[in-house]
Amino acid sequence: MSLNQPSPAKRAAGVGRAPRPLPKFSAAERRRSPYLIALAATLICYEQRSGLKKPEFAETIGISESQYRSIRRKASNPSIIQLATIAGKLRIPLFTLLGVDVPGGKKLSGLKMTAHIALVVGRKFQESGLDRIVFVKKIGVSVPQFYIMLDGRSSPMLLVADALATRLGVTLWQLLGVSPIAEKR
């Protein structure tokens, strides 16, 4: 093996190739997202039940009128903390806001979810046995973003969190701590 070539283990982990960053989602992809479709439908339903006009309803759920319009049009990919805030204002769990049934799912704050992202990312890094650079390339984040995640300060956008969960081999709900990760035997 040449000194300039990565080892077979590093090649398998993606070293030597251009890193695969977490995706940026186009407007068309956002409009087709089941999570964003359900989010828009749930908010419209709650708005209609409230009897409030759009600006007043947006204010009651803690976002601006323009943010609300953007979410309704599925043009926005809100962050986990923003979604947790909206769910909290509506007094429902995040998974209900996103139209998903998670049996036994926990209702957590945005800060608890970001702390759980740190726990899962840290655990998956340790389990991987990979060095830091190889691991961050494998999951598609930068080294600074990796440290922000490990510090519990990362509030990824919903669709990015879902893509990250897939790369880590867990569900979105496991990444966020809403449902438990099955222990390996």
C-alpha positions as CSV (number, residue, x, y, z in Angstrom):
1,M,0.0,0.0,0.0
2,S,1.4,3.4,-0.9
3,L,1.9,6.0,1.8
4,N,-0.6,8.3,0.2
5,Q,-3.4,5.7,0.1
6,P,-5.8,5.3,3.0
7,S,-6.0,1.9,4.7
8,P,-8.8,-0.5,3.7
9,A,-10.7,0.4,7.0
10,K,-10.4,4.1,6.3
11,R,-11.5,3.6,2.6
12,A,-14.6,1.6,3.8
13,A,-15.4,4.5,6.2
14,G,-15.2,7.0,3.4
15,V,-11.7,8.4,3.9
16,G,-10.1,9.3,0.6
17,R,-13.4,10.3,-1.0
18,A,-15.1,13.6,-0.8
19,P,-17.1,13.8,2.5
20,R,-20.8,13.4,2.2
21,P,-22.2,16.4,4.0
22,L,-25.6,16.2,5.5
23,P,-28.1,17.2,2.8
24,K,-29.6,20.6,2.2
25,F,-33.2,20.1,1.2
26,S,-34.6,21.7,-1.9
27,A,-38.0,23.4,-1.9
28,A,-39.4,20.4,-3.7
29,E,-38.0,18.0,-1.2
30,R,-39.4,20.0,1.7
31,R,-42.9,20.1,0.1
32,R,-42.8,16.3,-0.3
33,S,-41.5,15.6,3.3
34,P,-44.1,13.6,5.3
35,Y,-43.0,15.4,8.5
36,L,-43.4,18.8,7.0
37,I,-46.8,17.9,5.4
38,A,-48.0,16.6,8.7
39,L,-46.7,19.6,10.6
40,A,-48.5,22.0,8.3
41,A,-51.7,20.0,8.5
42,T,-51.5,19.8,12.4
43,L,-50.9,23.5,12.7
44,I,-53.8,24.4,10.3
45,C,-56.1,22.1,12.3
46,Y,-55.1,23.7,15.6
47,E,-55.4,27.2,14.1
48,Q,-59.0,26.4,12.9
49,R,-59.9,25.0,16.3
50,S,-58.6,28.0,18.1
51,G,-60.8,30.4,16.1
52,L,-57.8,32.8,16.0
53,K,-56.6,34.6,12.9
54,K,-53.2,33.5,11.5
55,P,-51.2,36.3,13.1
56,E,-52.7,35.7,16.5
57,F,-52.3,32.0,16.3
58,A,-48.7,32.3,15.2
59,E,-48.1,34.5,18.2
60,T,-49.7,31.9,20.6
61,I,-47.3,29.2,19.3
62,G,-44.3,31.4,19.7
63,I,-43.4,32.2,16.1
64,S,-43.8,35.1,13.7
65,E,-46.5,35.4,11.2
66,S,-44.0,35.0,8.3
67,Q,-42.5,31.9,10.0
68,Y,-46.0,30.4,10.3
69,R,-46.8,31.1,6.6
70,S,-43.5,29.5,5.6
71,I,-44.3,26.4,7.7
72,R,-47.8,26.2,6.3
73,R,-46.4,26.2,2.8
74,K,-43.8,23.6,3.7
75,A,-41.2,26.1,2.6
76,S,-39.5,26.0,6.0
77,N,-37.4,23.2,7.7
78,P,-37.8,24.3,11.4
79,S,-35.2,23.4,14.0
80,I,-35.8,20.8,16.7
81,I,-35.9,23.5,19.4
82,Q,-38.3,25.6,17.4
83,L,-40.6,22.5,16.9
84,A,-40.3,21.6,20.6
85,T,-41.4,25.2,21.5
86,I,-44.4,25.0,19.2
87,A,-45.4,21.6,20.5
88,G,-45.0,22.9,24.1
89,K,-47.3,25.8,23.4
90,L,-49.9,23.4,21.9
91,R,-49.3,21.1,24.9
92,I,-48.6,18.1,22.7
93,P,-45.5,15.9,22.1
94,L,-43.3,16.7,19.2
95,F,-44.2,13.4,17.5
96,T,-47.9,14.3,17.6
97,L,-47.1,17.7,16.1
98,L,-45.4,15.8,13.2
99,G,-48.3,13.3,12.8
100,V,-46.4,10.3,14.1
101,D,-47.6,7.8,16.6
102,V,-44.7,6.8,18.9
103,P,-46.1,4.3,21.5
104,G,-44.6,5.1,24.9
105,G,-42.9,8.2,23.4
106,K,-41.8,10.9,25.8
107,K,-42.7,14.5,25.7
108,L,-39.4,16.3,25.9
109,S,-38.2,19.9,25.8
110,G,-36.0,21.1,23.0
111,L,-33.0,21.3,25.4
112,K,-33.5,17.7,26.5
113,M,-33.7,16.6,22.9
114,T,-30.4,18.4,22.0
115,A,-28.8,16.8,25.1
116,H,-29.9,13.4,23.9
117,I,-28.5,14.1,20.4
118,A,-25.1,14.6,22.2
119,L,-25.5,11.4,24.1
120,V,-26.4,9.4,20.9
121,V,-23.6,10.9,18.8
122,G,-21.1,10.4,21.5
123,R,-22.1,6.8,22.1
124,K,-22.1,6.0,18.3
125,F,-18.7,7.6,18.0
126,Q,-17.3,5.4,20.8
127,E,-19.0,2.3,19.4
128,S,-17.6,2.9,15.9
129,G,-14.0,2.6,17.0
130,L,-13.2,5.2,14.3
131,D,-11.0,8.2,14.8
132,R,-12.7,11.5,15.0
133,I,-12.0,12.7,11.5
134,V,-13.2,9.4,9.9
135,F,-16.3,9.4,12.0
136,V,-17.4,13.0,11.2
137,K,-16.9,12.3,7.5
138,K,-19.0,9.1,7.8
139,I,-21.9,11.0,9.4
140,G,-21.5,14.0,7.2
141,V,-20.7,16.8,9.6
142,S,-17.8,19.1,10.1
143,V,-15.4,18.7,13.1
144,P,-16.7,21.9,14.7
145,Q,-20.3,20.8,14.3
146,F,-19.4,17.4,15.8
147,Y,-18.1,19.2,18.9
148,I,-21.2,21.4,19.1
149,M,-23.3,18.2,19.0
150,L,-21.2,16.6,21.7
151,D,-21.7,19.7,23.9
152,G,-25.5,19.4,23.5
153,R,-25.7,22.8,21.7
154,S,-26.8,21.6,18.3
155,S,-30.4,22.1,17.3
156,P,-30.5,20.7,13.8
157,M,-33.3,21.4,11.3
158,L,-35.9,18.6,11.4
159,L,-34.9,17.0,8.0
160,V,-31.2,17.2,8.8
161,A,-31.8,15.5,12.2
162,D,-33.7,12.8,10.4
163,A,-30.8,12.3,7.9
164,L,-28.3,12.3,10.8
165,A,-30.4,9.7,12.6
166,T,-30.3,7.5,9.5
167,R,-26.5,7.8,9.2
168,L,-26.2,6.9,12.9
169,G,-28.4,3.8,12.4
170,V,-31.2,5.0,14.7
171,T,-34.7,6.5,14.2
172,L,-35.3,10.2,14.5
173,W,-37.2,9.5,17.7
174,Q,-34.3,7.5,19.2
175,L,-31.9,10.3,18.3
176,L,-34.1,12.8,20.1
177,G,-34.7,10.6,23.2
178,V,-38.4,10.3,22.5
179,S,-38.1,6.5,22.3
180,P,-35.4,4.3,23.7
181,I,-32.6,2.8,21.6
182,A,-32.6,-1.0,21.8
183,E,-29.5,-2.3,23.5
184,K,-27.2,-4.6,21.6
185,R,-27.0,-8.2,23.0
